Amino acid sequence: SIDYLDVQEVHEVPKRIPNWNDKNQIYFTPHPLKTPGVEKQEKSQALPGATLWVECDDFNFDAESFGWAPSAAVETSPGRFHFYWFLDHYYPPHQIEEVNRALTYAYMTVDRSGWPLCKYLRLPGSLNLKRAQPHVVTIRFLNPERRYELSDFSSLPRQQGSVSEADI
């Protein structure tokens, strides 16, 4: 089975663990939503957020190549990661999504689908059963004091058709 959580529900994880087993895959959205826990989310449900992320399936990718050291790295399966940048305060959803997209297109070459606000990512501590060999999703490093202003990412080239406030 699959559980879907919102970043606002992560505090409930310890309560839910007894109901999970080795067949559960658990996902969460790093961006807060008005109606958490729903499998299919829409951008209109997005609230202001304080986290950027990149889903990285590029084997041999060196996190040092980012212009900004990530605040956290989560290994979802061997050689595949989610990188997170914690922000200094909450920013409007359209700004978060625009920078997520810019980070993805600036650095990822394999899978560029992980930038939308409503993207579900694997929860650390849960199992990834997508591949032949199950893998425990593991936090590889975490530096919660490493925070950025959104303007720190202003040098990233924006993509054609960038997300606008009207799209949210």
N, C-alpha and C positions, 0 to 999 in steps of 0.2 A: 504494500500500500504506500501511498504518498501523502505526506502532510505538508501544507502550505502555511507558513507563518509570515508575519510582518515584523519588521524590526522592533515595533512596539510590543510584540508578544514574546520576544526572546526571553524575557524574565520568567515566562511560564514554562520554559523548557524542562527544568528539573521536575515539575509536577507531571509533565507528560511522559517522561522517560519510561516509567513502569508500563505504559501502554504500548511502547514501541518494541519491536523485536528485530531480528536480523534480516527481515524482509522489508523493513521500512526505509524509505528514502525521505529525507526531510529537507525542505527548501525554505528559504526566507527571502524577503525583499529587503535590501539594505536601505531602501528609501521608505519613509513613513507614508502610509496610505489611510484614507478616511475609513475604509471598510476592510480591515485586515482579515487574513485567513481565507480569502476567496481565491480559488485556483486561477480564474481568468480575471485580470485586473485591467482597468482603463486609466489612461493618463489623467482623466478628469478627477480621479480619486487621489491624486498625488498631493501631499502636503509639503511645506518647506522641509528641506533636508540638510544634513551636515556631513555627508559622506559621498565621496567619489569612488568609483570602482572600475576595474577592467577585468574581464574574463579572458584568461590567457591560455590558449591551447597550443601555443608555439613552443615546440620542444627546443631546448637549447637557448631559450630566451633568458637574457641576463637582466635581472631587475635593476642592476646598476645603470642600465642604459636609459632609464627614465630620467628626465631632467629634474625630477623631484622624488626623493626617496619615499617609498610607500610607508604608511603608518602600520600596515599589517599585510601579511601574506598567508594565504590559506592554500594548502595543497589538496586538490580535490581528487586527484589520481596521480600516479607517477608522471612527473613532468608537466602537469597541468595545474594552473594556479588561478586564484582570484587575488588581485591586489587592491588594497583599499587606502584611500587618503582621507584622513579625518580633517574636517574644516573647523575654523575658529568659531563659527556660529551658523545658524540656519539661513539658507538661501532659497530663493524662489525655485520651484521645480523646473521651470524651463531653463534656468541657468545651469542647474546641476546636470540636466540631461545633455545640454549643449557641450559642456566640458567633458562629460563621460564619452560622448561621441567623438570629440576631438582627440582625447587620449587614446581611444581605441584605434582610430584611423591613423594616428601618428605612429603607433608602436606595434600594433598587431598585424600579422600577415595571414594567419590561418583562418580564424573565425572572428568576424567582426560583428557578431550579432548580440553581444552582451552588454550594450550600453543603455537600453531604454530604462526609464524609471521603474517600470513594473516588472523588470526582469527578476526571476527567481534564481537564487544562487544556493549552492549546497551549504547546509549548516555545519560548522565545525563540530566534530564529535559524532556525526551521523555517518551512515555507510553510503558509499557510491557503488551501486550494483550495475552500472552501465556497461562495464567491461567484463571480460571473462573472469578476472580475479577481483573479488570485492576489495575495496579500499576504504579505510577509515579517513574521513575528511579531517585534516590536521592543521592547526595553526602553526606555521613555521616560524613566524616572528610577529611580535606585537609591540608597538611603541605608542601607547595612547597619548603621550605628551607631544608627539610629532603632529602638529596641526598646521594647516595652511589657510590663507585667505584665498577666496576664489580667484581674485585678481592675480595671484601668483602664477596661474595657468594661462594668463592672457596672451602669452607668446605662441600658444598652440594654434596652428592653422585651423580655421573653422571650415566645416564641410559645406558644400553646396547644398541648399535646401535645409540649412540649419533649423533646428527646432525653434519655434517662436512661441511667445506667450499665448498667442491665439490657438496653438496646437494643444495646449494643455487643457 
